[in-house]
Amino acid sequence: MKNISLHYLSVLSTLLFIVFCGGSEETEESSKTYRIHIVSSEEWGGTDHQGEYKMQIPEFITVHHSGEDWDRNRDPREFLVNLQKWSRSEKEWIDIPYHYVIDFDGNIYAARNPDYPGDTNTDYDTEGHLLTCLIGNYENLIPNDNQIEALINVLTWQCQEFNIKPGTLKGHKDYTDTACPGKNLYPYIANGYLLKEINTRLGNVILEK
């Protein structure tokens, strides 16, 4: 009888160890998840992509700008709705060319589904790239602190969410003859600032690749 009781105590101790240790491990792991707020396409008034298109596995992070002068009083959601309509009617693309868009206040919007390559008016192959665009023309404009913070956040999140190496970060102009993402935004890429901040924020998160 004594041996049976000791056996049950041993089993109970093992179960308690698994429950408590397993729980703490899950908490530690979940704390490593980099969380940001992204406005969904449904929230800004977008609709699902149209037509059939090849799929992709994201491997690179690439920064763009929209390249047009911007009225600060303009509603970015209206801009996205109009861009989506233009992309489909005029360009015959399945959706907005970019996967994520950042406005002047640092809000991040979901655009094209990341499962599908983006589009561009230039000649570089976008397959495997996640395209993130800042609204505005940064040949003329200076990106503000909110925008840069949002850009760091969304790129950091992309690296973790899609298991992408931070070192793949480049600007549109690194792939083709273009000024995009603009002379006032590109230096944040070229001087290593964005990469440094991304690596810092990733912290102890281990990327498999």
C-alpha positions, 0 to 999 in steps of 0.5 A: 500500500505504501509503495502504491501511494509513493507511485501515485505521488511520483506520477502526480509530481511529474504531471505538476512539473509538466503543467507548470514548466510547459506553461512557463515555456509557452509564456516565454515563447509568446512574449517573443512575438513581435506584435503591431497593429495593422489596419485590415483591408476590410477596415479601410474599405478594400476588397479581395484580390481579383483574378488568378495569380501565381503565389509566392513565398516571401524571402525579401523585404523591399521599401517603396514610396508612392511617388506622388506629392501628398496633401496632408488633408487627404484621407489615406483610406480614400487614397487606398480605395482609389489606388485599388480601383486604379490598379485593377481598371487601368493596370489590370493588376489583381490588387494594390501593388504593395503589400503594406502601406504607411501613412503620414501618421504612422498607421500601417495598412494591409494591402495586397495579400502577401501570398501573391507577388507585388507589382511595379511599373519598373522592370524588377522581378517582385516574386518573393518580395514583401513590398512596403510603401510610404505614401508620398514622394520622398524626393521632396518630402522628409519622412517624419518620426511616426513614419520611420517608427512604423516602417521599423515596426512593420519590417520587424514584424515581417521578418518574424511573421514570414521568417525573413532574414533582416539582411534582405532589406533593400529599397526599390532602387537597389533592383532597378533604375528608379529614384524610389523610395526617394532621396530622403527615405533611402538613406535610412536603408543605405546607412544601415539604420533600419537594419540596426533597429530591426535587429535590435527589436527582434532581440532574442527571437531566433529566425530559422533561416 
